[in-house]
Structures are given as structure tokens and as C-alpha cells.
Amino acid sequence: MSTEGAYFYITGGRCRGKTLSTCERYSFERKVWEKTISLIENRGSHGSAALDGKLYVMGGGGFKSNLATCEVLDTKTGEWNLIAPMQSFRHALSIARIGSDIYAVAGWIDGSKCVKYLEKYDTKTDKWSW
């Protein structure tokens, strides 16, 4: 398996009580960590999925509460763009990609209520559905 042009991305998170917007990637080819352009919104405990040279980042915890916002990184241009928000605000969710759809599964509302929702994001239409 070739590692040419392959990267492992780390986005946002929390450090000593601060919610981050940083984005770094590891180059398997050069075996080094690189800083990249930061997320649009600070977020931790979010989910992410990769598809067709793009990295999708969804939900999570922001500065004051949970997020429904979502962003996508075009790894070719290095630019983040906002995409349609989820229909529910949540953090600690799971994300799964099947084909060109991305699923947001469960999570928590403000750390106190378990979310039982399953939402589907259609990457072709930029729309969420239950």
C-alpha cells in the first residue's frame, strides 16, 4: 500500500479546559506532523469522516454548549467551508460513512441527556434527514 500523499488528520479537541479549533495532519510519506488551517468553529467531542478528498467534521461541544454545525475541509485546496447543520445539537456522537452518505449516531446533550437520534447527511445534496 502506497503512503504517497496520505495523511492522518487531527481536528479540534480540548486542552486544559479550552475548546480548540486547531487542525494538524501527519504525513505518512514524510513521517512528520504539519499544522494546517484551523477549523471555522472551535469544537471538541465531535465526529468526522473522510470521503473523496474531503474531511467532514460534525457537531461536538463548542465554547458554551453543543453544536449542530458542520464543516468540510477540501484537502486539495486546504479550505474549510460550512455545510448544512445537523437537526440536533450534540457532542460525543459517532459518525459512520456508507457510500456517499454520512450518519450521525447518538451522542449527548450538554453531558446530561443521551441522544437516541440517527441522522443521515447526503454529501451530494448538502441535506440532513432523520
N, CA, C and O of each residue as an XYZ file, in Angstrom:
520
protein
N       0.838     -1.179      0.000
C       0.000      0.000      0.000
C       0.887      1.247      0.000
O       1.773      1.382      0.844
N       0.653      2.130     -0.921
C       1.440      3.355     -1.041
C       0.996      4.388     -0.004
O      -0.196      4.547      0.259
N       1.961      5.080      0.575
C       1.647      6.158      1.524
C       1.845      7.534      0.889
O       1.761      8.555      1.571
N       2.107      7.557     -0.412
C       2.332      8.814     -1.109
C       1.080      9.691     -1.019
O      -0.004      9.290     -1.444
N       1.244     10.880     -0.466
C       0.135     11.825     -0.339
C      -0.899     11.447      0.715
O      -1.963     12.063      0.769
N      -0.616     10.454      1.552
C      -1.571     10.024      2.587
C      -1.333     10.794      3.881
O      -0.194     10.995      4.301
N      -2.434     11.220      4.507
C      -2.359     11.988      5.747
C      -3.349     11.448      6.774
O      -4.360     10.836      6.429
N      -3.036     11.691      8.038
C      -3.916     11.411      9.159
C      -4.210     12.759      9.807
O      -3.281     13.457     10.213
N      -5.494     13.143      9.913
C      -5.880     14.455     10.420
C      -6.357     14.399     11.865
O      -7.039     13.458     12.270
N      -5.990     15.417     12.634
C      -6.479     15.636     13.993
C      -7.145     17.012     13.991
O      -6.527     18.003     13.603
N      -8.411     17.071     14.426
C      -9.150     18.337     14.397
C      -9.698     18.679     15.776
O     -10.211     17.819     16.492
N      -9.577     19.955     16.131
C     -10.171     20.466     17.363
C      -9.770     19.686     18.592
O      -8.645     19.197     18.697
N     -10.715     19.573     19.532
C     -10.479     18.851     20.773
C     -10.480     19.805     21.956
O     -10.920     20.951     21.863
N      -9.972     19.293     23.070
C      -9.896     20.105     24.284
C      -8.508     19.955     24.899
O      -7.903     18.884     24.861
N      -8.024     21.056     25.464
C      -6.726     21.047     26.137
C      -6.823     21.933     27.361
O      -7.002     23.146     27.251
N      -6.702     21.316     28.539
C      -6.746     22.050     29.808
C      -7.971     22.954     29.908
O      -7.872     24.113     30.309
N      -9.131     22.402     29.535
C     -10.391     23.134     29.658
C     -10.717     24.075     28.522
O     -11.768     24.715     28.544
N      -9.848     24.181     27.527
C     -10.096     25.067     26.388
C     -10.529     24.240     25.181
O      -9.944     23.197     24.888
N     -11.556     24.715     24.488
C     -12.007     24.059     23.265
C     -11.202     24.632     22.099
O     -11.076     25.849     21.963
N     -10.657     23.747     21.259
C      -9.705     24.134     20.218
C     -10.323     24.174     18.819
O     -11.356     23.560     18.554
N      -9.657     24.915     17.942
C     -10.031     24.934     16.526
C      -8.875     24.460     15.648
O      -8.957     24.523     14.421
N      -7.821     23.996     16.264
C      -6.624     23.614     15.516
C      -6.864     22.400     14.621
O      -7.746     21.579     14.873
N      -6.068     22.318     13.591
C      -6.099     21.170     12.690
C      -4.649     20.853     12.319
O      -3.903     21.710     11.847
N      -4.283     19.604     12.547
C      -2.942     19.141     12.194
C      -3.071     17.850     11.401
O      -4.073     17.141     11.496
N      -2.049     17.561     10.628
C      -2.064     16.303      9.883
C      -0.693     15.652      9.933
O       0.334     16.326     10.015
N      -0.700     14.327      9.881
C       0.532     13.549      9.870
C       0.758     13.041      8.456
O      -0.124     12.407      7.877
N       1.926     13.312      7.897
C       2.295     12.825      6.574
C       2.957     11.461      6.718
O       4.047     11.348      7.278
N       2.296     10.435      6.212
C       2.872      9.091      6.254
C       4.092      8.982      5.342
O       5.000      8.192      5.600
N       4.106      9.764      4.295
C       5.223      9.750      3.355
C       6.495     10.350      3.974
O       7.574      9.765      3.886
N       6.347     11.538      4.606
C       7.499     12.234      5.172
C       7.695     11.964      6.668
O       8.720     12.335      7.241
N       6.712     11.319      7.292
C       6.772     10.973      8.717
C       6.951     12.208      9.606
O       7.801     12.228     10.496
N       6.132     13.239      9.346
C       6.152     14.473     10.136
C       4.722     14.983     10.343
O       3.824     14.718      9.544
N       4.543     15.727     11.447
C       3.285     16.416     11.715
C       3.351     17.803     11.097
O       4.394     18.457     11.138
N       2.230     18.259     10.521
C       2.140     19.581      9.906
C       0.903     20.294     10.424
O      -0.149     19.678     10.595
N       1.027     21.597     10.674
C      -0.148     22.402     11.006
C      -0.844     22.773      9.708
O      -0.199     23.031      8.691
N      -2.166     22.797      9.756
C      -2.952     23.227      8.608
C      -3.888     24.335      9.063
O      -3.851     24.738     10.225
N      -4.717     24.825      8.173
C      -5.650     25.895      8.513
C      -6.640     25.400      9.578
O      -7.104     24.261      9.520
N      -6.951     26.255     10.534
C      -7.838     25.895     11.645
C      -9.282     25.723     11.195
O      -9.704     26.241     10.161
N     -10.023     24.978     12.006
C     -11.461     24.844     11.803
C     -12.116     26.221     11.827
O     -11.543     27.166     12.371
N     -13.289     26.345     11.254
C     -14.034     27.598     11.305
C     -14.525     27.835     12.731
O     -14.514     28.963     13.223
N     -14.957     26.752     13.389
C     -15.522     26.858     14.729
C     -14.760     25.945     15.693
O     -14.425     24.811     15.349
N     -14.490     26.443     16.890
C     -13.849     25.618     17.909
C     -14.805     24.498     18.298
O     -15.995     24.735     18.504
N     -14.274     23.259     18.399
C     -15.133     22.122     18.760
C     -14.317     20.980     19.320
O     -13.176     20.754     18.918
N     -14.920     20.260     20.258
C     -14.336     19.057     20.828
C     -15.425     18.004     20.948
O     -16.609     18.335     20.891
N     -15.055     16.764     21.109
C     -16.014     15.645     21.201
C     -16.939     15.601     19.993
O     -18.128     15.306     20.115
N     -16.383     15.896     18.836
C     -17.135     15.904     17.582
C     -16.868     14.612     16.814
O     -16.091     13.765     17.253
N     -17.511     14.477     15.682
C     -17.280     13.322     14.830
C     -16.714     13.763     13.491
O     -16.850     14.924     13.103
N     -16.078     12.830     12.785
C     -15.540     13.165     11.463
C     -15.538     11.948     10.558
O     -15.542     10.804     11.014
N     -15.533     12.226      9.260
C     -15.488     11.173      8.247
C     -14.811     11.725      7.004
O     -14.913     12.916      6.710
N     -14.122     10.860      6.275
C     -13.440     11.256      5.042
C     -14.153     10.651      3.840
O     -14.641      9.522      3.889
N     -14.203     11.428      2.757
C     -14.827     10.967      1.519
C     -14.314     11.804      0.356
O     -14.397     13.032      0.386
N     -13.792     11.154     -0.652
C     -13.394     11.812     -1.899
C     -12.512     13.047     -1.694
O     -12.781     14.104     -2.265
N     -11.468     12.915     -0.886
C     -10.540     14.023     -0.695
C     -11.071     15.132      0.193
O     -10.520     16.233      0.215
N     -12.146     14.847      0.929
C     -12.724     15.842      1.830
C     -12.849     15.245      3.222
O     -13.089     14.048      3.382
N     -12.683     16.097      4.226
C     -12.834     15.691      5.612
C     -14.033     16.426      6.199
O     -14.037     17.655      6.275
N     -15.046     15.675      6.610
C     -16.263     16.234      7.181
C     -16.170     16.183      8.700
O     -15.832     15.145      9.269
N     -16.472     17.313      9.365
C     -16.426     17.408     10.819
C     -17.805     17.876     11.283
O     -18.340     18.860     10.772
N     -18.381     17.152     12.268
C     -19.775     17.374     12.622
C     -20.015     17.454     14.107
O     -19.483     16.660     14.884
N     -20.843     18.447     14.506
C     -21.281     18.574     15.883
C     -20.151     18.787     16.859
O     -19.123     19.375     16.523
N     -20.350     18.302     18.076
C     -19.363     18.426     19.132
C     -19.765     19.457     20.161
O     -20.874     19.989     20.136
N     -18.849     19.726     21.059
C     -19.075     20.742     22.080
C     -18.314     21.997     21.713
O     -17.133     21.938     21.373
N     -18.985     23.129     21.782
C     -18.354     24.412     21.485
C     -17.950     25.117     22.770
O     -17.727     24.468     23.792
N     -17.854     26.446     22.726
C     -17.460     27.217     23.902
C     -18.501     27.146     25.016
O     -18.150     26.988     26.185
N     -19.785     27.262     24.657
C     -20.821     27.348     25.684
C     -21.780     26.176     25.706
O     -22.372     25.889     26.746
N     -21.948     25.496     24.593
C     -22.888     24.371     24.557
C     -22.604     23.501     23.336
O     -21.627     23.713     22.618
N     -23.469     22.529     23.118
C     -23.310     21.617     21.987
C     -23.520     22.332     20.658
O     -24.157     23.383     20.582
N     -22.964     21.729     19.621
C     -23.059     22.298     18.281
C     -23.880     21.396     17.359
O     -23.879     20.173     17.504
N     -24.566     22.009     16.427
C     -25.196     21.289     15.331
C     -24.448     21.597     14.034
O     -24.687     20.959     13.009
N     -23.552     22.565     14.081
C     -22.829     22.999     12.889
C     -21.885     21.916     12.379
O     -21.429     21.051     13.127
N     -21.608     21.994     11.080
C     -20.732     21.027     10.414
C     -19.844     21.776      9.428
O     -20.225     22.821      8.899
N     -18.651     21.228      9.187
C     -17.691     21.830      8.273
C     -17.083     20.756      7.397
O     -17.092     19.573      7.739
N     -16.555     21.183      6.265
C     -15.855     20.252      5.393
C     -14.534     20.887      4.953
O     -14.480     22.059      4.582
N     -13.473     20.081      5.004
C     -12.154     20.503      4.538
C     -11.904     19.870      3.187
O     -11.952     18.649      3.044
N     -11.637     20.708      2.193
C     -11.195     20.202      0.898
C      -9.687     20.024      1.025
O      -8.948     21.008      1.054
N      -9.225     18.783      1.103
C      -7.807     18.531      1.363
C      -6.910     18.957      0.198
O      -5.696     19.072      0.365
N      -7.487     19.189     -0.960
C      -6.684     19.646     -2.101
C      -6.406     21.148     -2.008
O      -5.296     21.592     -2.302
N      -7.413     21.931     -1.597
C      -7.250     23.385     -1.503
C      -6.863     23.829     -0.102
O      -6.338     24.928      0.075
N      -7.119     22.982      0.903
C      -6.825     23.339      2.282
C      -7.830     24.297      2.881
O      -7.538     24.925      3.899
N      -9.013     24.433      2.283
C     -10.026     25.373      2.762
C     -11.162     24.662      3.480
O     -11.648     23.625      3.030
N     -11.583     25.246      4.622
C     -12.752     24.778      5.356
C     -13.968     25.562      4.876
O     -13.870     26.758      4.601
N     -15.103     24.896      4.777
C     -16.371     25.546      4.448
C     -17.464     24.973      5.336
O     -17.457     23.786      5.663
N     -18.404     25.832      5.723
C     -19.564     25.354      6.473
C     -20.484     24.594      5.528
O     -20.621     24.952      4.358
N     -21.111     23.545      6.042
C     -22.119     22.801      5.298
C     -23.394     22.818      6.143
O     -23.410     23.389      7.234
N     -24.443     22.203      5.649
C     -25.723     22.202      6.364
C     -25.540     21.671      7.786
O     -24.835     20.682      7.986
N     -26.171     22.320      8.783
C     -26.072     21.838     10.155
C     -26.953     20.616     10.377
O     -27.938     20.405      9.670
N     -26.582     19.817     11.370
C     -27.433     18.709     11.771
C     -28.740     19.266     12.326
O     -28.838     20.457     12.620
N     -29.726     18.413     12.465
C     -31.004     18.843     13.008
C     -31.003     18.836     14.533
O     -31.931     19.355     15.153
N     -29.971     18.252     15.145
C     -29.880     18.211     16.601
C     -28.495     18.670     17.058
O     -27.497     18.432     16.377
N     -28.444     19.328     18.212
C     -27.201     19.787     18.821
C     -26.687     18.662     19.704
O     -27.414     18.190     20.579
N     -25.437     18.216     19.496
C     -24.914     17.132     20.327
C     -23.403     17.002     20.253
O     -22.763     17.447     19.301
N     -22.849     16.374     21.296
C     -21.418     16.069     21.335
C     -21.270     14.585     21.679
O     -22.247     13.917     22.017
N     -20.040     14.081     21.590
C     -19.728     12.669     21.867
C     -20.556     11.741     20.986
O     -20.979     10.670     21.422
N     -20.780     12.156     19.758
C     -21.542     11.362     18.799
C     -20.605     10.455     18.010
O     -19.389     10.642     18.011
N     -21.184      9.486     17.348
C     -20.419      8.622     16.448
C     -20.786      8.975     15.018
O     -21.923      9.343     14.726
N     -19.812      8.857     14.136
C     -20.021      9.148     12.718
C     -19.617      7.920     11.914
O     -18.592      7.293     12.183
N     -20.440      7.588     10.923
C     -20.120      6.474     10.022
C     -20.445      6.893      8.599
O     -21.460      7.543      8.346
N     -19.579      6.516      7.678
C     -19.817      6.808      6.263
C     -20.172      5.512      5.552
O     -19.483      4.501      5.688
N     -21.256      5.559      4.792
C     -21.652      4.436      3.952
C     -21.927      4.999      2.569
O     -22.874      5.763      2.383
N     -21.106      4.627      1.603
C     -21.230      5.201      0.260
C     -20.957      6.694      0.324
O     -19.937      7.120      0.865
N     -21.867      7.491     -0.230
C     -21.690      8.947     -0.199
C     -22.498      9.595      0.918
O     -22.590     10.821      0.982
N     -23.086      8.785      1.803
C     -23.854      9.303      2.933
C     -23.041      9.188      4.221
O     -22.239      8.269      4.387
N     -23.266     10.139      5.124
C     -22.615     10.131      6.429
C     -23.707     10.104      7.489
O     -24.666     10.873      7.428
N     -23.552      9.218      8.453
C     -24.548      9.061      9.510
C     -24.007      9.577     10.836
O     -22.879      9.268     11.219
N     -24.822     10.366     11.532
C     -24.511     10.835     12.882
C     -25.365     10.013     13.836
O     -26.592      9.997     13.730
N     -24.706      9.331     14.768
C     -25.390      8.384     15.637
C     -25.253      8.792     17.102
O     -24.145      9.034     17.581
N     -26.373      8.868     17.807
C     -26.434      9.082     19.255
C     -25.658     10.316     19.699
O     -25.595     11.305     18.969
N     -25.065     10.265     20.893
C     -24.345     11.383     21.478
C     -25.016     11.865     22.752
O     -25.853     11.177     23.335
N     -24.627     13.071     23.173
C     -25.133     13.652     24.413
C     -25.534     15.101     24.206
O     -24.947     15.813     23.391
N     -26.549     15.528     24.960
C     -26.942     16.931     25.005
C     -26.403     17.486     26.315
O     -26.832     17.078     27.395
N     -25.456     18.421     26.216
C     -24.842     19.075     27.371
C     -24.383     18.106     28.456
O     -24.397     18.453     29.637
N     -23.980     16.902     28.075
C     -23.426     15.938     29.009
C     -24.411     15.341     29.992
O     -24.015     14.645     30.927
N     -25.704     15.611     29.788
C     -26.670     15.131     30.767
C     -27.788     14.269     30.182
O     -28.445     13.533     30.918
N     -28.010     14.348     28.892
C     -29.103     13.594     28.282
C     -28.587     12.845     27.054
O     -28.012     13.439     26.143
N     -28.802     11.544     27.050
C     -28.375     10.713     25.922
C     -29.296     10.946     24.731
O     -30.518     10.946     24.872
N     -28.705     11.145     23.562
C     -29.460     11.347     22.326
C     -29.654     10.003     21.640
O     -28.707      9.230     21.502
N     -30.862      9.727     21.217
C     -31.154      8.461     20.548
C     -31.337      8.651     19.043
O     -31.817      7.742     18.365
N     -30.963      9.810     18.512
C     -31.219     10.146     17.118
C     -30.192      9.527     16.166
O     -29.027      9.325     16.509
N     -30.669      9.242     14.981
C     -29.815      8.855     13.859
C     -30.158      9.817     12.734
O     -31.306      9.871     12.291
N     -29.179     10.572     12.269
C     -29.386     11.494     11.155
C     -28.481     11.084     10.004
O     -27.382     10.571     10.211
N     -28.962     11.318      8.790
C     -28.186     10.987      7.592
C     -27.886     12.267      6.828
O     -28.780     13.066      6.549
N     -26.591     12.450      6.488
C     -26.177     13.592      5.682
C     -25.875     13.112      4.274
O     -25.069     12.203      4.077
N     -26.522     13.725      3.301
C     -26.304     13.411      1.894
C     -25.257     14.383      1.364
O     -25.543     15.569      1.199
N     -24.064     13.902      1.099
C     -22.968     14.770      0.655
C     -23.224     15.363     -0.729
O     -22.630     16.380     -1.085
N     -24.091     14.744     -1.501
C     -24.378     15.247     -2.854
C     -25.355     16.420     -2.843
O     -25.277     17.301     -3.699
N     -26.286     16.433     -1.867
C     -27.302     17.492     -1.817
C     -27.096     18.465     -0.670
O     -27.796     19.475     -0.589
N     -26.139     18.181      0.231
C     -25.884     19.009      1.409
C     -27.141     19.125      2.280
O     -27.503     20.215      2.723
N     -27.806     17.969      2.518
C     -29.020     17.958      3.337
C     -28.983     16.837      4.354
O     -28.459     15.754      4.094
N     -29.553     17.118      5.525
C     -29.706     16.132      6.591
C     -31.134     15.621      6.610
O     -32.066     16.356      6.286
N     -31.309     14.358      6.990
C     -32.650     13.802      7.178
C     -32.627     12.845      8.354
O     -31.565     12.357      8.741
N     -33.793     12.575      8.924
C     -33.919     11.646     10.057
C     -33.935     10.237      9.549
O     -34.034      9.297     10.338
